[in-house]
Amino acid sequence: MDASQSPSFFAALPELAVQFGTPTYAYDWATLRERATTLRAAFPDAQVRYAIKANPNVNLLERLKSEFEFGFDAVSGGEVHRALYAGTPGPDIVLNGPGKLTADFALAHEVQATLVLDSHDEVHRAARHAPGARVLIRVNPELQVGTHDHLATGNGSAKFGVLLKDVPEVYLKARKVGLNVIGLHVHIGSSIDNPEDFTQAFAKIQNLASSVGPVEVLDIGGGFGLTLDLHALGQKATRLAQAFQAELWIEPGRYLVADAGILLTRIVGLKRTHRPFVICDASMTELLRPMLYGSRHAVLPLRERHAPPSVWDLAGSACEAGDVLARDITLHEPVEGDLLVIAQAGAYGASMASNYLTRLRPAEAVWDGVQWVQWRRRDILSDLLAAELAAAPAVGAHHD
Ligand SMILES: Cc1ncc(COP(=O)(O)O)c(C=O)c1O
């Protein structure tokens, strides 16, 4: 199926369905280890801050911390808590995001996380709520990159970062108000497969060298496409950091976990309108990427049938017209009850699962080479109803 995954992983998927039911997310630890090792080799001198948003399961975070000594990139107070729960020291956490809450600033301050400031306004908010904090200034390099619009964060129209012309002023302002400005941050988007996009971003960052003060840390974000030559990218990034005499930080998410995970689903029915549909028990509530980003995921049957091939759309079981997980997939006589593998689902899969339509978020398990280890149980209905049935007093209301 995918050469990077261990054959025993696939052989064990029927057992996964028996143990945990479907839909269930399954991860292959051998693939994850291979990705982490490749990353370390490509960026030997960099501090890795794994982007929690890609897959926030605390069991995963604990292993990334204990086996690879990764730090974490968080984009909410909740994600900071996940990193702390995984045993990460606060200083190994970076807090990103375009609209941090007051409580997020205070939490970052308390645990001594590094704040990535996203605007002029955030400089003032950080000075008020996290005085003296270590901060990076996020640069918007005003660059068009070859990815889906919803994944492009560094073009001039995106909501992220400070425009190039404003960086020197924001940098100086941050120092003036007493923040400990340790450097610059840039993240041009996700699923960037063209190395030229990074080259251009790095050139724009390098141009800032003469107009800002000392840069001790250069954080190049994540977004590394799965087909990128990571070694070449690592060399380029290292040269850039050396030009600043800065330490290099990276924030990969998808590169580490996408290939390591699949979504196992079961066919619940077949039907034809003007199109032929296989309908499965997963849906947009388990895997939103195809609807949100137009992402394509290979779909493979667990058991091959010796029958002529036919072409189908894989529809989810949610009551939404847009709930189509894949178009024009080839299957050999699909039958109700068959198991299907939706590939490359380890990143932004489980992390975006929702309870829309009162659907229960799926179980997650990791294959350690010998057995399945549960990383998350499937929701039960009382998980969903608990918050509604608890007569929360008004003092629980959240205001920023
Ligand atoms: C600031 C920041 N860093 C890192 C990442 C990780 O990106 P990816 O999962 O594509 O590597 C993201 C994702 O959008 C991000 O917003």
PDBQT file of the ligand as one rigid body, heavy atoms in Angstrom, charges set to zero:
ROOT
HETATM    1  C1  LIG A 501       2.559  28.276  12.725  1.00  0.00    +0.000 C 
HETATM    2  C2  LIG A 501       2.513  26.898  12.198  1.00  0.00    +0.000 A 
HETATM    3  N1  LIG A 501       3.607  26.126  12.308  1.00  0.00    +0.000 NA
HETATM    4  C3  LIG A 501       3.623  24.865  11.844  1.00  0.00    +0.000 A 
HETATM    5  C4  LIG A 501       2.518  24.314  11.218  1.00  0.00    +0.000 A 
HETATM    6  C5  LIG A 501       2.594  22.899  10.708  1.00  0.00    +0.000 C 
HETATM    7  O1  LIG A 501       2.349  22.772   9.371  1.00  0.00    +0.000 OA
HETATM    8  P1  LIG A 501       2.468  21.341   8.687  1.00  0.00    +0.000 P 
HETATM    9  O2  LIG A 501       1.583  20.415   9.440  1.00  0.00    +0.000 OA
HETATM   10  O3  LIG A 501       2.023  21.533   7.298  1.00  0.00    +0.000 OA
HETATM   11  O4  LIG A 501       3.904  20.933   8.800  1.00  0.00    +0.000 OA
HETATM   12  C6  LIG A 501       1.375  25.083  11.061  1.00  0.00    +0.000 A 
HETATM   13  C7  LIG A 501       0.209  24.552  10.354  1.00  0.00    +0.000 C 
HETATM   14  O5  LIG A 501      -0.585  25.187   9.780  1.00  0.00    +0.000 OA
HETATM   15  C8  LIG A 501       1.362  26.408  11.581  1.00  0.00    +0.000 A 
HETATM   16  O6  LIG A 501       0.282  27.180  11.471  1.00  0.00    +0.000 OA
ENDROOT
TORSDOF 0
